[in-house]
């Protein structure tokens, strides 16, 4: 059986055909490929598009220093990196340079990484970027650095391998500090001892480049990384290692890096006006060679832009490379029916714009009149991971050419790939996401957090069962919005659901998930329960064929990690509430018996008298309608919701009959998760408000009485 093809991995362009323990690394045209299947890199599972050699067109930021620019800042950083190590003397091992959005931080980080990769002294590089999945978090940060370290410093690989003997090291049960110590700093320290230390002292320290630290979503992880790095260098003042950090000034970063042991530099100290002028002049010269309109204008009027216009542009840009780049793209973009102006007409218009926000508004207005504009822009703004045009089309149910039509007018601010599965749609700069999600800045273009609800529905409605994304968008919606009102507004937007999967199964599923899930909504618990039952009845009464799949198949995976609320959610159950629930459940029962009678054979109801607690396992066999067992999958089908709600009502009536109290007093229903760290974790419902004991199960059953 052939070995599986391994993920591409890179770093250290001047090493050739070396070994990491028992694995061989072959260098082909400067790129490294691990050829042994059972190797260290596969175990580390690094993020392969986080380094300086990633494809920047699909993995932003897509910026690099224009030739001949940023020399002052680069020289200062390289001088610091190259400072010789003096044994026994403590020095600043961390260099933090900061600047406003678009000031060129990522471009400088990229150039520094390239310089030290060429010299063989780059340990690793990591470029954070928001809304890029794991790349915008800390959970795979240490493993990604370690995988690059194993290639750039081969002597460190055996020590990384040894650290992985701890089977839990790469899990979320181990702190980031421990991972960094055992996978990165410790192996590097062990590798540079002995003969390698002499070579290092002769060549100069190694370097780790960390860009966009402010774009990491895990602020606590960022603080832990900084605090641990400072402590490590305090304990090891002579280690030949430097860390370069680039970010905007954020309080959680500034508060910990503003120390005497960190070199802190403001990028504004290196006046970029001359660099911006060089950059813009070169861009306009290229445009003049390629654009026939500009060529014709220059032929009749002389040079363009004029020196006066160029001076005004330099002042207006104010040292921002992203603003300079965005304004240039806006000026030279092709005319459209909605925006027929020539580049010469747009240039004076840009001088009246107030920074990037005005450019964003002017550019977005070019597609504002097109169908689906708001849906497409809102999707790009809130997606946790970028998608290709084809996948955006599939997710939203909008034809791909219509998505492309909207995006083509926005190429000054959004990177639009070719029509394929690999290239993804990304923003040219994170400031666009900030603009779109801040109402005071974006005005009519504002993307509200409530759109996470729409994205949850789109993922539920058939996008390759991407339940991880569904769950994240739903939880973002629940935590950020006026929960009840937004759901009622969603239900009222019937036009949204035409020719799509009915929204009743979606709402029933996510409301049920929220009842048992990680986000406590005590003020909405009664609404969650009654609306879940109502949507269940509407779902099974729906004539659409898709309902049969929802009723018997799994909904989406319950996450039983640390995000679950350890406290059960308590719902007051009154006799009136039970009557409401019973009414909807009787409707649902009639529809199920009439349309899907066979499914009831595989999902028996628990004995209400014996079952004082209602359990559902989160991992179990999935049954098809012919009664055959399928592969193990998360269950949670629509029929399970029906059975759970049925038990809640039946058990309440049984409890009242036992109490023999008139009028019937309210009961307290507790719902939550038990056994979160067990492979057989269970959601439960009980009228005993104490959490259930952690019981060991031998045989998992789909429905089981406690």
Secondary structure, DSSP 8 states (H G I E B T S, - for coil): --------B---TT--SEEETTEEEEEETTEEEE--SS-HHHHHT--TTSSTTS-TTTSS------TT-SHHHHHHHHHHHT----TT-----EEEEE--TTSSHHHHHHHHHHHHHHTT-EEEEEE--TTSGGGGSSTTHHHHHHHHHHHHSGGGHHHHHHHTTSTTTTSTTS-HHHHHIIIIIHHHHHHTSTHHHHHHHHH--EEEEEE-GGG-S-HHHHHHHHHHHHHHHHH-TT-SEEEEEEE---HHHHHHH-STTEEEEEGGGS--HHHHHHHHHHHHHHHHHH-HHHHHHHHHH-SSS-HHHHHHHHHHHTT-HHHHHHHHHHHHS---SS----HHHHHHHHTTS-HHHHHHHHHHTTTTTSTTHHHHHHHHHH-SS---HHHHHHHHT--HHHHHHHHHTTTTTEE---SSSS---EESSHHHHHHHT-HHHHGGG---TTHHHHHHHHHHTTSTT-HHHHHHHHHHHHHHS-HHHHHHHHHH-GGGGTTS--HHHHHHHHHHHHHHSSS--GGGHHHHHHHHHHHHHHHHH---THHHHHHHS-------STTS-SS-EEEEE-HHHHHHHHHHHHHHHHHHHHH-GGGGGGS----TTT-SEEEEESSEEEE-TTS-EEEEE----HHHHHHHHHHHHHHHHHHHHHHT-SS---EEEEEEEE-TTSTT-EEEEESS-S-------SS--SSEE-
